[in-house]
Amino acid sequence: MTPARTIGCDSCGVVQGIPVLDDGKSARCVRCGSVLERRRGTSIRTAMVLSIAALMIVGWLALRALTDRRIDIELLVPSAQGVRTGDTHVDYKGLEIGSVSDIRPAIRPHSPGRSDK
């Protein structure tokens, strides 16, 4: 077995070569037996937790995409007489496509040469 790299033991100070470690294996000092390096294996529990978390995020995003199909449209008209919030429906070619959710007066920008008296 060819050593991959050289490492010194923190406990006794002996310098030695350690091989490339497989998952779940550890390298011990030849003199005192202290653990020089440990390679953790990928556990099934970690994979399951990450998979469940990913599925929960995907499910939340899908639910949000299905329930939030609202499109805001701003319409400027000279008069909104008879239009009421929540009571007035918006139709297109005989099909109801929405309702009025907000009515605000338009703010007109100040035009040069115009006096607001």
Buried (B, 14 or more C-beta within 10 A) or exposed (E): EEEEEEBEBEEEEBEBEBEEBEEEEEBBBEEEEEEBEEEEEEEEEEEEEEEEEEEEEEEEEEEEEEEEEEEEEEEEEEEBEEEEEEEBEEEEEEEEEBEBEEEEEEEEEEEEEEEEE
